[in-house]
Amino acid sequence: MQDSIVTTRYWHRLEDGRLQCDLCPRHCHLREGQRGLCYVRQRLDDEVRLVSYARSSGFCVDPIEKKPLNHFFPGSPVLSFGTAGCNLACKFCQNWDMSKSREMDTLSDSASAQKIARIATELSCLSVAFTYNDPVIFHEYAIDVAAACREQDVNTVAVTAAYIDPEPRIEFFAAMDAANVDLKAFSDRFYHKICGGHLQPVLETLEYIRHETNTWLELTTLLIPGENDSEVELHEMTGWVVDRLGHDVPMHFTAFHPDWKMRDIESTPAATLTRARSIALENGIRYAYTGNVHDNQGSSTWCHHCGELLIERDWYVLGHWGLDSHSHCENCGTKLPGHFLDKPGQFGARRIPVNMRHYGNE
Protein backbone atom coordinates (compact mmCIF):
# COMPACT_ATOMS: atom_id res chain seq x y z
CA MET A 1 0.00 0.00 0.00
CA GLN A 2 1.31 3.44 -0.86
CA ASP A 3 2.31 5.64 2.09
CA SER A 4 -0.20 8.27 0.99
CA ILE A 5 -3.18 5.86 1.08
CA VAL A 6 -4.58 4.60 4.39
CA THR A 7 -7.76 2.84 5.43
CA THR A 8 -10.39 4.90 7.24
CA ARG A 9 -13.00 3.86 9.85
CA TYR A 10 -15.95 6.19 9.36
CA TRP A 11 -18.06 4.54 6.66
CA HIS A 12 -20.65 1.80 6.23
CA ARG A 13 -22.18 -0.29 3.43
CA LEU A 14 -25.60 0.57 1.99
CA GLU A 15 -28.15 -1.97 0.77
CA ASP A 16 -27.43 -1.07 -2.87
CA GLY A 17 -23.73 -1.91 -2.43
CA ARG A 18 -22.45 1.63 -2.27
CA LEU A 19 -20.34 2.74 0.70
CA GLN A 20 -21.42 5.80 2.68
CA CYS A 21 -18.67 7.98 4.09
CA ASP A 22 -19.62 8.93 7.66
CA LEU A 23 -16.93 11.54 8.32
CA CYS A 24 -19.05 14.61 7.61
CA PRO A 25 -22.71 15.52 7.07
CA ARG A 26 -22.35 15.20 3.29
CA HIS A 27 -22.50 11.39 3.62
CA CYS A 28 -21.14 10.76 0.13
CA HIS A 29 -22.30 7.47 -1.44
CA LEU A 30 -19.42 5.85 -3.29
CA ARG A 31 -19.04 3.15 -5.89
CA GLU A 32 -15.65 1.53 -6.51
CA GLY A 33 -13.12 4.19 -7.56
CA GLN A 34 -15.36 7.16 -6.73
CA ARG A 35 -14.16 10.01 -4.53
CA GLY A 36 -16.23 12.07 -2.13
CA LEU A 37 -16.74 15.78 -2.69
CA CYS A 38 -13.67 16.38 -0.53
CA TYR A 39 -11.67 14.54 -3.24
CA VAL A 40 -9.24 12.91 -0.78
CA ARG A 41 -11.50 10.14 0.55
CA GLN A 42 -12.02 7.46 -2.09
CA ARG A 43 -13.53 3.99 -2.35
CA LEU A 44 -10.70 1.60 -3.20
CA ASP A 45 -10.73 -2.21 -2.84
CA ASP A 46 -14.21 -2.05 -1.29
CA GLU A 47 -13.36 0.32 1.54
CA VAL A 48 -13.07 4.08 1.97
CA ARG A 49 -9.48 5.30 2.09
CA LEU A 50 -7.71 8.59 2.63
CA VAL A 51 -5.49 9.11 -0.43
CA SER A 52 -3.54 12.16 0.78
CA TYR A 53 -2.00 10.79 3.98
CA ALA A 54 1.36 12.43 4.86
CA ARG A 55 1.28 14.66 1.77
CA SER A 56 1.01 18.43 1.94
CA SER A 57 0.61 21.44 -0.32
CA GLY A 58 3.36 23.22 1.59
CA PHE A 59 4.72 24.15 5.01
CA CYS A 60 5.27 27.61 6.44
CA VAL A 61 6.00 29.21 9.81
CA ASP A 62 3.36 31.87 10.54
CA PRO A 63 2.41 34.05 13.50
CA ILE A 64 -0.32 32.38 15.57
CA GLU A 65 -2.43 35.52 15.13
CA LYS A 66 -2.75 34.71 11.42
CA LYS A 67 -4.88 31.60 12.13
CA PRO A 68 -6.43 33.79 13.72
CA LEU A 69 -5.93 32.96 17.39
CA ASN A 70 -5.48 35.93 19.73
CA HIS A 71 -5.74 34.11 23.07
CA PHE A 72 -3.44 31.16 22.35
CA PHE A 73 0.21 31.99 23.09
CA PRO A 74 0.20 35.45 21.43
CA GLY A 75 3.28 36.35 19.42
CA SER A 76 4.39 32.74 19.01
CA PRO A 77 5.35 30.98 15.75
CA VAL A 78 3.25 28.13 14.38
CA LEU A 79 4.26 25.57 11.76
CA SER A 80 1.35 25.61 9.29
CA PHE A 81 0.36 23.26 6.50
CA GLY A 82 -2.58 21.96 4.52
CA THR A 83 -3.33 19.28 1.95
CA ALA A 84 -5.77 19.31 -0.98
CA GLY A 85 -9.54 19.19 -1.14
CA CYS A 86 -12.39 20.33 1.11
CA ASN A 87 -15.80 19.02 2.17
CA LEU A 88 -17.54 22.35 1.56
CA ALA A 89 -17.80 24.23 -1.72
CA CYS A 90 -17.58 27.88 -0.65
CA LYS A 91 -17.81 30.16 -3.67
CA PHE A 92 -15.63 32.76 -1.94
CA CYS A 93 -12.81 30.38 -0.96
CA GLN A 94 -9.56 32.31 -0.65
CA ASN A 95 -7.43 29.15 -0.71
CA TRP A 96 -9.30 27.63 -3.65
CA ASP A 97 -6.09 26.60 -5.44
CA MET A 98 -5.54 24.07 -2.62
CA SER A 99 -9.00 23.37 -1.25
CA LYS A 100 -10.52 22.82 -4.70
CA SER A 101 -7.49 21.18 -6.25
CA ARG A 102 -8.16 18.03 -8.27
CA GLU A 103 -4.49 17.42 -8.93
CA MET A 104 -2.69 15.28 -6.40
CA ASP A 105 0.55 16.79 -7.73
CA THR A 106 -0.43 19.85 -5.66
CA LEU A 107 0.75 17.79 -2.69
CA SER A 108 4.43 18.28 -3.36
CA ASP A 109 5.70 17.98 0.23
CA SER A 110 5.57 14.78 2.23
CA ALA A 111 6.24 14.33 5.92
CA SER A 112 5.51 11.77 8.59
CA ALA A 113 3.77 12.82 11.77
CA GLN A 114 7.00 12.32 13.71
CA LYS A 115 8.96 14.48 11.27
CA ILE A 116 6.48 17.35 11.54
CA ALA A 117 6.69 17.27 15.34
CA ARG A 118 10.49 17.21 15.21
CA ILE A 119 10.74 20.07 12.73
CA ALA A 120 8.31 22.17 14.75
CA THR A 121 10.58 21.73 17.75
CA GLU A 122 13.72 22.54 15.75
CA LEU A 123 12.07 25.71 14.43
CA SER A 124 11.00 26.75 17.96
CA CYS A 125 7.32 26.58 17.05
CA LEU A 126 5.01 26.20 20.02
CA SER A 127 2.28 24.81 17.77
CA VAL A 128 1.48 23.06 14.51
CA ALA A 129 -1.59 24.32 12.61
CA PHE A 130 -3.72 22.36 10.17
CA THR A 131 -4.87 25.12 7.87
CA TYR A 132 -5.21 26.34 4.23
CA ASN A 133 -7.82 23.60 3.71
CA ASP A 134 -10.05 21.89 6.26
CA PRO A 135 -8.25 19.28 8.39
CA VAL A 136 -11.37 17.23 9.11
CA ILE A 137 -11.02 15.66 5.65
CA PHE A 138 -7.50 14.39 6.48
CA HIS A 139 -8.77 13.26 9.87
CA GLU A 140 -6.42 10.29 10.30
CA TYR A 141 -3.28 12.23 9.34
CA ALA A 142 -4.18 15.21 11.55
CA ILE A 143 -4.75 12.97 14.57
CA ASP A 144 -1.45 11.13 14.03
CA VAL A 145 0.39 14.45 13.75
CA ALA A 146 -1.29 15.69 16.92
CA ALA A 147 -0.23 12.57 18.81
CA ALA A 148 3.37 12.96 17.67
CA CYS A 149 3.33 16.66 18.60
CA ARG A 150 2.09 15.95 22.12
CA GLU A 151 5.04 13.64 22.64
CA GLN A 152 7.26 16.67 21.89
CA ASP A 153 5.15 19.15 23.96
CA VAL A 154 4.02 20.88 20.77
CA ASN A 155 0.43 22.10 20.54
CA THR A 156 -1.86 21.42 17.59
CA VAL A 157 -4.34 23.87 16.12
CA ALA A 158 -7.26 23.12 13.78
CA VAL A 159 -8.43 25.89 11.46
CA THR A 160 -11.73 24.38 10.40
CA ALA A 161 -15.32 24.93 9.32
CA ALA A 162 -16.30 22.21 11.83
CA TYR A 163 -18.40 20.36 9.24
CA ILE A 164 -17.99 16.94 10.81
CA ASP A 165 -20.23 14.16 12.10
CA PRO A 166 -20.71 13.53 15.84
CA GLU A 167 -18.69 10.30 16.13
CA PRO A 168 -15.48 11.38 14.33
CA ARG A 169 -15.54 14.82 15.98
CA ILE A 170 -14.98 13.16 19.37
CA GLU A 171 -11.65 11.71 18.26
CA PHE A 172 -10.71 14.77 16.21
CA PHE A 173 -11.16 17.48 18.84
CA ALA A 174 -9.75 15.33 21.62
CA ALA A 175 -6.50 15.59 19.66
CA MET A 176 -6.62 19.39 19.20
CA ASP A 177 -5.32 21.92 21.72
CA ALA A 178 -7.00 24.85 19.97
CA ALA A 179 -9.42 25.46 17.13
CA ASN A 180 -10.46 28.47 15.14
CA VAL A 181 -13.83 27.62 13.64
CA ASP A 182 -14.98 29.46 10.55
CA LEU A 183 -18.62 30.27 11.34
CA LYS A 184 -19.40 31.33 7.80
CA ALA A 185 -22.78 32.95 8.46
CA PHE A 186 -25.81 32.56 10.66
CA SER A 187 -28.34 31.42 8.07
CA ASP A 188 -28.91 28.07 6.46
CA ARG A 189 -29.65 29.93 3.23
CA PHE A 190 -26.05 31.14 3.10
CA TYR A 191 -24.58 27.74 3.96
CA HIS A 192 -26.69 26.00 1.34
CA LYS A 193 -26.43 28.59 -1.45
CA ILE A 194 -22.83 29.72 -0.99
CA CYS A 195 -21.10 26.77 0.69
CA GLY A 196 -23.08 23.69 -0.32
CA GLY A 197 -23.71 22.70 3.28
CA HIS A 198 -25.95 23.40 6.27
CA LEU A 199 -25.65 25.53 9.40
CA GLN A 200 -27.05 23.25 12.09
CA PRO A 201 -24.24 20.63 12.09
CA VAL A 202 -21.73 23.44 12.60
CA LEU A 203 -23.66 24.89 15.54
CA GLU A 204 -23.87 21.45 17.14
CA THR A 205 -20.11 20.98 16.77
CA LEU A 206 -19.43 24.41 18.27
CA GLU A 207 -21.45 23.52 21.35
CA TYR A 208 -19.64 20.18 21.55
CA ILE A 209 -16.20 21.80 21.39
CA ARG A 210 -17.09 24.44 23.97
CA HIS A 211 -18.79 22.21 26.52
CA GLU A 212 -17.40 18.71 26.00
CA THR A 213 -13.69 19.25 25.26
CA ASN A 214 -10.66 21.10 26.58
CA THR A 215 -9.93 22.56 23.13
CA TRP A 216 -9.45 26.34 23.22
CA LEU A 217 -12.04 27.84 20.84
CA GLU A 218 -12.14 31.04 18.79
CA LEU A 219 -14.52 31.93 15.95
CA THR A 220 -14.03 33.72 12.65
CA THR A 221 -16.66 35.11 10.28
CA LEU A 222 -15.65 36.49 6.88
CA LEU A 223 -18.17 39.25 6.22
CA ILE A 224 -19.30 39.42 2.59
CA PRO A 225 -21.22 42.54 1.53
CA GLY A 226 -24.88 41.80 0.95
CA GLU A 227 -24.59 38.13 1.93
CA ASN A 228 -23.96 37.71 5.66
CA ASP A 229 -23.29 41.21 7.01
CA SER A 230 -26.75 42.52 7.93
CA GLU A 231 -27.26 43.92 11.42
CA VAL A 232 -30.09 41.45 12.00
CA GLU A 233 -27.89 38.46 11.24
CA LEU A 234 -24.98 39.81 13.28
CA HIS A 235 -27.26 40.33 16.28
CA GLU A 236 -28.62 36.80 15.91
CA MET A 237 -25.14 35.27 15.55
CA THR A 238 -23.51 37.07 18.46
CA GLY A 239 -26.56 36.54 20.66
CA TRP A 240 -26.42 32.80 19.95
CA VAL A 241 -22.70 32.70 20.77
CA VAL A 242 -23.28 34.37 24.14
CA ASP A 243 -26.26 32.15 24.98
CA ARG A 244 -24.79 28.82 23.83
CA LEU A 245 -21.02 29.26 24.05
CA GLY A 246 -20.53 32.03 26.60
CA HIS A 247 -19.14 35.55 26.83
CA ASP A 248 -15.47 34.51 26.65
CA VAL A 249 -15.24 32.87 23.21
CA PRO A 250 -13.32 35.38 21.05
CA MET A 251 -14.94 36.36 17.75
CA HIS A 252 -13.01 37.62 14.71
CA PHE A 253 -14.76 39.56 11.94
CA THR A 254 -12.59 39.58 8.83
CA ALA A 255 -12.68 41.33 5.47
CA PHE A 256 -13.68 39.58 2.26
CA HIS A 257 -11.85 40.29 -0.97
CA PRO A 258 -13.09 39.11 -4.39
CA ASP A 259 -11.90 35.60 -5.21
CA TRP A 260 -12.74 32.35 -7.01
CA LYS A 261 -16.46 32.39 -7.92
CA MET A 262 -17.33 35.68 -6.19
CA ARG A 263 -15.14 38.15 -8.03
CA ASP A 264 -18.08 40.46 -8.75
CA ILE A 265 -18.60 41.47 -5.12
CA GLU A 266 -16.79 44.44 -3.60
CA SER A 267 -14.29 44.04 -0.80
CA THR A 268 -15.66 44.47 2.70
CA PRO A 269 -15.46 48.09 3.94
CA ALA A 270 -13.56 48.53 7.20
CA ALA A 271 -16.66 50.21 8.64
CA THR A 272 -18.59 46.94 8.29
CA LEU A 273 -16.06 45.12 10.47
CA THR A 274 -16.13 47.90 13.06
CA ARG A 275 -19.93 47.75 13.14
CA ALA A 276 -19.87 43.96 13.55
CA ARG A 277 -17.39 44.25 16.41
CA SER A 278 -19.59 46.87 18.10
CA ILE A 279 -22.66 44.64 17.80
CA ALA A 280 -20.75 41.72 19.31
CA LEU A 281 -19.57 43.82 22.25
CA GLU A 282 -23.07 45.23 22.72
CA ASN A 283 -24.50 41.71 22.93
CA GLY A 284 -21.99 40.58 25.54
CA ILE A 285 -19.05 39.16 23.59
CA ARG A 286 -16.10 40.24 25.70
CA TYR A 287 -13.38 39.78 23.08
CA ALA A 288 -14.33 40.83 19.55
CA TYR A 289 -11.77 41.55 16.85
CA THR A 290 -11.49 42.91 13.33
CA GLY A 291 -9.18 41.26 10.81
CA ASN A 292 -7.65 41.69 7.35
CA VAL A 293 -7.65 45.46 7.94
CA HIS A 294 -5.28 47.83 9.71
CA ASP A 295 -7.18 48.59 12.92
CA ASN A 296 -5.16 48.78 16.14
CA GLN A 297 -8.27 49.32 18.26
CA GLY A 298 -10.16 46.40 16.76
CA SER A 299 -7.25 43.96 16.69
CA SER A 300 -6.03 44.60 20.25
CA THR A 301 -7.27 42.89 23.41
CA TRP A 302 -8.94 44.99 26.09
CA CYS A 303 -9.94 44.12 29.66
CA HIS A 304 -13.70 43.61 29.64
CA HIS A 305 -13.89 44.73 33.28
CA CYS A 306 -11.88 47.97 33.48
CA GLY A 307 -11.24 48.73 29.79
CA GLU A 308 -7.44 48.75 30.03
CA LEU A 309 -5.31 47.65 27.07
CA LEU A 310 -4.07 44.10 27.67
CA ILE A 311 -2.43 43.11 24.36
CA GLU A 312 -1.68 45.74 21.74
CA ARG A 313 -1.57 44.51 18.13
CA ASP A 314 -0.47 46.26 14.96
CA TRP A 315 -1.36 43.62 12.37
CA TYR A 316 0.67 40.66 13.70
CA VAL A 317 3.17 42.69 15.74
CA LEU A 318 2.57 42.90 19.49
CA GLY A 319 3.15 46.10 21.47
CA HIS A 320 1.97 46.94 24.98
CA TRP A 321 1.49 43.92 27.27
CA GLY A 322 -0.85 44.59 30.18
CA LEU A 323 -0.94 41.09 31.70
CA ASP A 324 0.84 39.90 34.82
CA SER A 325 2.60 36.55 34.97
CA HIS A 326 -0.70 34.78 35.72
CA SER A 327 -2.59 36.27 32.74
CA HIS A 328 -4.48 38.79 34.85
CA CYS A 329 -5.06 42.45 33.98
CA GLU A 330 -2.31 44.44 35.69
CA ASN A 331 -4.79 47.23 36.43
CA CYS A 332 -7.76 45.40 37.99
CA GLY A 333 -6.72 41.77 38.32
CA THR A 334 -9.38 40.32 35.99
CA LYS A 335 -8.19 37.08 34.39
CA LEU A 336 -7.96 36.94 30.60
CA PRO A 337 -9.30 33.60 29.28
CA GLY A 338 -6.95 31.64 27.04
CA HIS A 339 -3.39 30.30 27.08
CA PHE A 340 -0.54 32.75 27.58
CA LEU A 341 3.18 32.82 28.26
CA ASP A 342 4.70 34.94 31.03
CA LYS A 343 5.88 37.37 28.37
CA PRO A 344 4.58 38.10 24.87
CA GLY A 345 6.14 36.26 21.97
CA GLN A 346 8.11 38.35 19.49
CA PHE A 347 7.72 36.40 16.26
CA GLY A 348 5.98 39.34 14.64
CA ALA A 349 4.63 39.38 11.08
CA ARG A 350 7.19 37.08 9.49
CA ARG A 351 6.19 34.29 7.13
CA ILE A 352 8.91 31.68 6.62
CA PRO A 353 8.42 28.97 3.97
CA VAL A 354 9.75 25.57 5.05
CA ASN A 355 11.15 23.01 2.60
CA MET A 356 10.70 19.68 4.36
CA ARG A 357 13.16 17.99 1.99
CA HIS A 358 15.97 19.88 3.71
CA TYR A 359 15.27 18.01 6.93
CA GLY A 360 15.83 14.48 5.63
CA ASN A 361 13.55 11.44 5.77
CA GLU A 362 11.84 9.91 8.77
N, C-alpha and C positions, 0 to 999 in steps of 0.2 A: 504494500500500500504506500502511495506517495506520502511524504511528510506533510503535505498541504491538505490532505484529505483525511478526515477523521469521522468516525461514527458518532451520531448524536442520539439523545435519549427521548426527546420530546416530540413524539409522533405516534400515530396509531393507524391501523389498517381499516379501511372502509369496506362496506359490503360489496361495492362494485370493483374492489381490487386496488383502487387508488390508495395512496398513503396520505394522511392528513398531517401536516406539520403543526405541532401544538406549541410552538415557541411564542407566537404573538397572535393577536386577535384576527389577523388576516386568515389564518387556518387554510393555507394553500393546499389544494388537492393535487397530488402529483402522480403522473404515470412514469414509467421507467425512463430515465434520462431528463425529465423535466426539472426545471429550477423554480423555486418560489419567486415571488416578486422581488425579494431581497437580492436575488441572483447568486448568493453564496451558499445556499442550502439546497441540495439537489438529491433527487432519488437516483441512487446508484446501487446495483446488485440487490434490489428489493429492500433497501433501507434508506433513510434520509441521512445524508452526510454533509458536513461542513467542508467546502472545497477551498477555503482560503486560510486554513489553519497555519499560523506562524509566518504569514506573508503580509507585508505592509506596503502602503503607498508612500511611506516616507516617515522619518523620525526627525524631531526638532525639539530643542530646549526652548520653552516659552516661559514668560512670567505667569504665575498661577492666576493672576487677575484677568488674563486673557481668556480663561475658560468659560465664563467668568466666575471666579470664586473670590469674594472679598473678606470672608471670615474663616479662611482655611490657610493658615501659615502665610499671611501677607508678605509680599516681597520675595517669596521663595521661587526657585526654578523648578519646572516640571518637565519631565521627558514625555513628549506628546507623540502619538501616532494614531493612524487609522488604517482601514483596509479598503475594500471596495464594496459597493452595494448599500442598500438601505431598505427598510420595510415600510417606509412611507414614500409618498411621491409628491413632495412639496414643490409647487410650481416656482417658488421663490428661492429654492435651495442655493446657498452661496458657496457650497462645496460640491456642486453638481458634477464636476469633472471626476470626483472620486465616488460620491454616493450613488451616482447614476451610471457609473462605468460598467460596460459590458465586455471589457477587455481584461482578462486576468493578467496581461502583461503590465497593467497599471501597478500591480503588486511587485515592485522591483526589489524591495528589501525583504530579507527573511531573517528571522531571529527567534530562537527558542525563548521560552518564558524565563529560564534561568539567565540567559544572556541579557535580556532586557533589564532584569533586576540588578545584575552586576554592573552594566553600563550606567544605569541610573545612579548607583552608588559612586562609581568612578567619576561621574560628572557632577557630583555633589547635589543631585536632585533629591528633594525630600519626597517627591511624588512621581508617579507615572500616570498619565492621563490617556484614556481611550476617547478619542475625539476625531474630528473631521468627518467621520460618518458614524452611524449609531452602533455602539458596541453590543447591544443586545443581539444583533444578528451573528456576531462571532463569539457568542456566549461561552463556548467551551474554551476558546483561546484566552478570552479576557479573564476567566476564572483561574486558569492555570497561571497566567501572568501575575494575577493578584496574590495567589498562594506563594509563588516564588518571591515576590516583593516583600511579603510579610516576613519571610525568613531573613530578609536583609534589612528589616525595619524601614522599608520604603512604603509610603502610602499609595493607594490607587484611587483614581478619580474617574467616574463615568460622566461623560457629557452626552446626554441621551434625551430622546423624546419620551421615554418611559412607556413605549408601546409594546407591552410584554404581557404574557398570560400569567395568571396567579401562581401556578406551580413553579415555572422556571424563575420567576422574579424572586422567590425565596432564596434560592441558591445564588442568584446573581448579586442581589444587594447585600447578602451576608458577606460577600467577598469585597465590597466596595467601602472605602473609608469616607468618601464624599461623593456627592452627585450634584451636578447642575442639570436640572430638568428643563427642557425647552417646552414651556406651556404655550403653545403656539397661538392660542386664542381662547375665548370662553364661549364659543358657540359650536354646536355640532355641524351647523351649516358650513362654517369655515373649514373644519377638519375634513368634512366629506368633499366639499367642492375644491378646496385648495390643496389638501394633503392626501386625499384618498384614504382617510381613516375616520375614526370617531373619537369624540371627546371623553365619554364616560370611562373607558378603560384607563385613560391617562389619570383622571381624577382618582380612581380607585387605587392606582399604583402610588400616587402622591400620598394618599392617606396611609397606605401600607408603609412606605419609606419612613414617614414622619413618626408613626406611632408603634411600628413593629420592629424597627431596626435601630442600630446605632449609627447609621450612615448620616453624615452631616449633609443637610439639604439646602440648596439655593435654587431659585427659579429665574428663568429668563423668558421674556416675551419680546419678540421682534415685532415692532409696531409698523404695520403697512397701511399707508393712507387709504381711507375708504373701505378697508377690509376688516380690521380688528381694533381700531383706535377710537371708537366712539366713547363718549363719557359714560353712557349707559353700560356698555360692556366692561369698561375699566372698573366702574363701581361694583358690578356683579363679580368680576374676577377677584378683586382685592378683598371684597367682603367675604367671599367664599374662603379665600386663603386664611383670613383671620379666624373665621368660624371653625374651619376644619383642620387647619394646620397650625394655627397660633400666630401671635404677634411677631415672633422672633425669626421667622423664616425670611431671609433676605430676598428681595425681588429686584431684578434688573430689567429695565426697559431700554431696548437697544434700537438703533436706527437701521431701517431697511435701505438698501440701495438696489437699483434695478439689476436683475440677473436672471439667467436661464429663461424661463417661460413668462416672466413678469417684467419685461424690459420697458413696457409702456407706462409704468407707474412711477411717479416722481419719488425721489428720496424723501425720507421722513424728515420734516422740519424739526429743529432742535426744540422748538416751543412745544411740540407734541409730547416729547419725552419729559419735559419739565412739568407739563400738565399731568401726565400719567403718574409721575413721582408724587406730585402734590395730592392727587386723588388717593394714592396708596397710603400716604402719611395721614391724610384726613380720616381714612377708614380704619386706622390702627396698626398698619404695617410700620414697625419701628425702624426698619433698615431698608430703604428704597433707593435705588441707584439708576442713573442714566448711563448709557454706554454707546460706543461708536461715535461720540461727539466730544469736543473739548469742553468740559464742564466741571471745574474743580469742586463747586458746591455739590453738584449731583453725584459725583463719583467718590466723594469722601464719606467717611463714617463719622456720625455724630452721636453723642450720648442722648438716648431718648428721654432721659430723666432731667438732666440739667442743661442740655443743648451744647455742651462743650465739644470741640473738635477732638476726635479720638484718633483717626487715621486720615491724614491728608494725602490725596492722590492727585497727580497731574498726569493724565493718561495712566501709564503703568509704573510711574515713578512715585515712590512714597516720600512724604515730607514729614510734617509734624507728627509725633507719636505721643498720644495722650493717655496711654495705658500704663499701669504699674506692672510689676512682674507677675501678678496673678490675673491679668487681663481685666482689671477693674479701672473705671474712669478715675484718673488722678484727682479730679476736682470733687466728685461727689461719692465715689466708691461703688457706683453701679457696675455690675459685671456685664461685660460684652459677651454675648453668646458666640460660640465658635471654637476654633483651635488656633492658638497663637503661641509664638515664641516669646522669650523674655524681651527680645529686641526685634525691631522690624528687619526683615530681609532687605538686601540691597541689590537684588538681581536687576531691577529696573526694567527698561523696555526692550532689552535685547531679544533677538530671535536667532538661535544658533542651529543651523542644519547639522544633522548627525548622519554620517555615513557608517552604517553598521558593519560594512565589509572591513573597515579599518581596525575592527576590534576582534578579528579572528572568528573561528567557528566554535560552537559549543553544543 
